[in-house]
Amino acid sequence: MDIAKREPGVKNAFPVHGRWDIVVETEELPLTDIADIGMHIYKAEGVEIVETLIEYPEMT
């Protein structure tokens, strides 16, 4: 979790129960920057899977 918190653009990282161990919340960033954050976390020791979910703006 500390690795994620040190990434530029990360607002929050916190543990969760369920399929994944942590959630990382970022600032509004270009997709390439979000992909870079995911790759840096993926390369950390002990990390096996990273899944990136993108929030869509509310549809009216």
C-alpha positions in Angstrom: 0.0 0.0 0.0 2.9 2.4 0.8 4.2 1.8 -2.8 0.9 3.0 -4.2 0.7 6.1 -1.9 4.2 7.2 -3.1 3.1 7.3 -6.8 2.6 10.8 -8.2 -1.2 11.5 -8.7 -2.4 9.0 -6.1 -4.9 10.6 -3.7 -5.6 7.6 -1.5 -4.8 3.9 -1.1 -6.7 1.7 1.4 -7.2 -1.9 2.2 -10.4 -3.7 1.3 -12.1 -7.1 1.8 -13.0 -9.2 -1.2 -11.3 -10.1 -4.4 -8.5 -7.5 -4.1 -6.4 -6.3 -1.2 -6.2 -2.6 -1.8 -7.9 0.2 -3.8 -5.9 3.1 -5.2 -7.7 6.3 -5.9 -6.0 8.8 -8.2 -6.4 12.4 -9.2 -7.9 13.0 -12.6 -5.1 11.9 -14.8 -4.5 10.9 -18.4 -4.9 7.2 -19.0 -1.2 6.8 -19.8 -0.3 8.1 -16.3 -2.9 5.7 -14.7 -1.3 2.9 -16.7 2.1 3.9 -15.4 0.9 3.8 -11.8 -0.5 0.3 -12.4 2.7 -0.9 -13.9 4.9 0.5 -11.1 2.6 -1.3 -8.5 2.6 -4.5 -10.6 6.4 -4.6 -10.5 6.5 -4.4 -6.7 7.5 -7.5 -4.8 4.6 -9.7 -3.9 2.1 -8.2 -6.3 0.6 -10.8 -8.6 -2.4 -9.0 -10.3 -3.3 -5.4 -11.0 -6.7 -4.4 -12.3 -7.5 -0.9 -13.5 -11.0 0.5 -13.3 -11.9 3.8 -14.8 -14.8 5.9 -13.5 -17.0 7.4 -16.2 -18.7 10.7 -15.7 -22.3 10.5 -14.5 -24.6 10.2 -17.5 -27.6 12.6 -17.5 
